[in-house]
Amino acid sequence: MTIDDSRLSRRALLGGVGALGLTGVVGGCSNEGRGGNSGQSNSGNQSGVRPAYVPYKGVKPDLDGAEYNIPNAFNRFPANPVRAIENPPGDGKPINVLGSTNTPVPPKLEQNRFWQELNKRVGSPISVSLTPSGDYAQKFATSVAGDQLGDIFQVGGVPQVPQLLEAKAADLTPHLSGDNIKKYPFLANLPSVGWNSCIFGDKIYAVPVPRGAISSQALYTRVDLLQKQGLSDEVKSLDDFLELCKALTDKRANRFALASSPTMFVRNMFDIPNTWSEDGKKLVSYLEHEAHEEVFEFLRKLWSSGYIHPDAYSGQQVDLKIRFGNGSSPLVVDTFSGWPDYLQTAVSDQARIGIIAPPKHDGSGKGKIWLGGPTSNTTAISKKAEGRVESLLAYLNYLAAPFGTQEYLFRKFGLPVVHHKIVDGNPVLTAKGFSESQLGLKYQADEPWTIFLPEQKGNAEVQFNAMKEICPDAFANPAAGLYSETNVRRGAQLTSDIDQVADDIVQGRKPVSAWADAVKKWKSGGGDKIAEEFAQALEASR
């Protein structure tokens, strides 16, 4: 399996779908001509299906991100967090969950205090079947075929998603449409745009897991290691970036500047649009952008010079965190949401993290990153569990309890002493706490992301300021949250094929000129059809 940052986001955020423009795995648009539910949707705008939005205002942030369309940031957890949910949401019966993970599988229930306490607080025993995100699409397809989706399942990328949800998922419309959602106040706290990926045929079939700007990719840097060498983290051009990578690489010390190919960062320097760009009523893929040859020429230079870790094209996403954490690769491209993991996996307590904003390649100004999609994924309730919908929604509502509540504190940090210690008044996960709490809960349901980084004082403000600087001008994907049947059926293979060509070009196995032929093959093999379907969906959504 190959890895570079251009695919990490898809693996991490889409459960391995490998789709171009499909944020959140499912969306609300046309699937006409395939029978069953066409999937046509106005996202509930006209029908009144869309859930009401009631933002939680229980805690005032230290840094308010609303003006910049980024998450709020907090320097300190409230000393006396409120209890937001009085009674356990469960009904006493087991809750079976099918989902993905990007971290090592946690200890079994018998050896896991966090899991045991979660079951107690929920009021139902939770059974979780976790699959690495890169393999989840196949696991989901197998589970659908075997009719083994569980009571709650993360929606994966398979053909005919609208029909699948109609057949396999409970209709949540009576429970969540309009003001009905107020029974579940923390689901009502989820941003309205996220529900676009959950509504088909004016019916709500899933709950969104919100992300937005926090899932944007950026270039992380180990500020402490740069400072140790007297290097500046200010990069003003492509040449500056090359010189920084050269200075950070020391093969004799087994140190390579980059943990993986910085494909996204280099594309950002050439203002390549976010997945799709609009041309009248048409959509044009970013793959067709004329700057790609220059991008690949530069990436080839990084690789041939030995500035990219030699294992960059083999391994798992967790390897990037290990390389960054132990300092063997001081630069890595990842989403902003990975910041807590990088702090928790850092070998040295002195490690300091920063972000390098992309400049324009020629030094003429600032580049633009790609804005993360509104949802990470969506979660549905099995039609077999229709009789328990209210209890299962209450469970998801529990998992979405926001920052400042006792429920959030336990969900993110577990039990005091056992799973976290108090540092400067804030909870900080211990190694045991991190290990035991990795149950994939944040992919079942979650609050709107909050920047809270107690592992190291000042990091919340550092991340907030980095996002404040580069996110407001980021390129948005016009097709984010929309649905294309061809994309689901063929997008993963098409993406895999063209990614392989990109890998071959960067590593010198193919010439840069091979990219043009690869794009033509992508277009004729289904890319043009995907563009057409997304364009139709975009037009219908307006």
C-alpha positions, 0 to 999 in steps of 0.5 A, a space after each residue: 500500500 502506498 502513502 502520500 499526503 494527497 491520499 491520507 486525507 481521503 483515507 482518514 476522512 472518507 474511510 478509504 473511499 478514495 473519492 474526488 469531491 465526496 466529503 462525508 461519504 454520502 450526500 444529497 443529490 440525484 441518482 436518477 435512473 437506477 431504481 428505488 430512491 433516486 436520491 434527489 434532494 434539495 437537502 430539506 430546504 423547501 420541505 422543512 426536513 432539514 433539522 433546526 440549528 440550535 448552537 450550544 452557548 454553555 461556555 465562552 471560548 477564549 478565542 472565538 473562531 466564528 469570524 474566520 470560519 474556524 473552530 473556537 479555541 480554549 486554553 483551559 477546561 472549566 473547573 466545574 464542568 456541567 453535567 449536560 445529560 441527567 440519565 444514561 441514554 442507553 436502554 440496557 440492551 447491547 449497542 453494536 457499532 461498525 466503524 473505522 479507526 486511524 489509531 491502534 485498536 484499544 485493549 479488550 473490554 476485560 482489560 479496558 477501564 475506559 470501555 467499562 466506564 463508558 458502558 456504565 455511563 451509557 447504560 448499555 454495553 457497547 460493542 465496537 467492530 473497528 477497521 483501519 480507515 484505509 480498509 473500511 470501504 471493503 469491510 463496509 461492502 462485506 458487511 452490507 453483503 452479509 447483512 451485518 451492519 450492526 445497530 449503528 454504522 459508519 456509512 462507507 463508499 459502496 454503489 447506490 448509497 441512497 438505495 442502500 440507506 433506504 433499504 438498510 437504514 432507519 428513517 430518522 426524519 420523524 425524529 430529527 426534522 425541523 424542531 424535532 431535533 431539539 429533543 437531542 440538543 447536541 445533535 441540534 448543535 451540529 452545523 446545518 451544512 453537515 446535514 447535506 450529506 444525510 438527506 436523500 429524497 427529503 428523508 434523513 438517513 444519517 447523522 453528520 460527524 462535523 469537521 470543516 476547516 479543522 480537516 484542512 491539510 497543512 504543513 506541520 513543522 517541528 519548530 524546536 528542531 528548526 530552531 536548534 539548527 538556526 533555521 527559519 520556518 518562514 518559507 516565501 517560495 518554492 526555492 525557500 522550501 527546497 533549501 529548508 528541506 535540504 538543511 533538515 535532511 541528514 542521512 547519516 543521522 537517519 533524518 529526512 526532512 519530510 515524512 511523506 511526499 508533500 504533494 498537497 503543500 506543493 499544489 497549494 503553492 501553485 493555486 491548484 483548486 480544491 478537487 473541483 473548480 466551476 467553469 460556468 455550469 461545468 465542473 473541472 477536476 483539479 487533475 487537469 490543472 496545467 501546473 501539475 507538470 511543474 509540481 511533479 518536477 519539483 516533487 521528483 527533485 525532493 525524492 531524488 535528493 533524498 529529502 523525503 523519507 525512504 519509507 514514504 511510499 510504504 506503511 500506514 498513516 500512523 508511521 507519519 506521526 511516529 516519524 514526526 514525533 521522534 524527529 526523524 522527519 521534522 515536516 509532515 502534511 496532515 489535517 489540523 485535526 491531527 494536532 492532538 495526536 502529534 502532541 500525544 505521540 511526541 517523544 520529547 516533552 520539549 517538542 514544539 509544533 507549528 504550521 508553515 503557510 504555503 507561499 506562491 511558488 514564485 515568491 509573489 505572495 501567499 498560496 492557498 490551502 484546500 478548505 476541509 469538507 463540512 463532514 468527516 463521515 456520517 453515521 446511520 442506524 440500522 433499520 433492524 434497530 428501528 424500535 430502538 431509534 430514540 435510545 440510539 439517537 440519545 447515545 449519539 447525542 451523548 457522544 456529541 456533548 460539547 466542550 465544557 461538559 462532564 460528558 465531553 471530559 470523560 469521552 475525551 480524557 476518561 477517568 482522573 488518575 486512571 486515564 488523565 492527569 491534571 497539568 496546570 489545571 487541565 486534563 492531559 491524557 496518559 499513555 494508558 488513557 490514549 490507548 484505552 480510549 481509542 474506540 472510534 467514538 469521534 467517528 460515531 458522533 462528535 461535537 463541532 470541533 474545538 481547539 483544546 490542546 492541554 498537552 502543551 501550554 500555548 498550543 491552542 493559541 498557536 493552532 488557532 492563529 495558524 488557522 486564522 491566518 490561512 483558512 479564511 482564504 482557503 479554496 473550497 470544494 464546490 462539490 463537497 457533500 454532493 453525491 455522484 453514483 459514478 464516483 462511488 462506483 468507479 471513483 476509488 479505482 480511478 483515483 487509485 490508478 492516477 495516484 499510482 501514476 503520480 507515485 511512479 512519476 515522483 519516484 522516477 519510474 515514469 516521466 512527467 509527461 505520463 501525467 497528461 495521458 493518465 488524466 485523459 485515461 481518468 476522464 474517459 474512464 469515468 472522470 468526465 461522467 463524475 464531473 457531469 453528475 457533480 455539476 448536476 447535483 450542484 445546480 440542483 442544490 442551489 
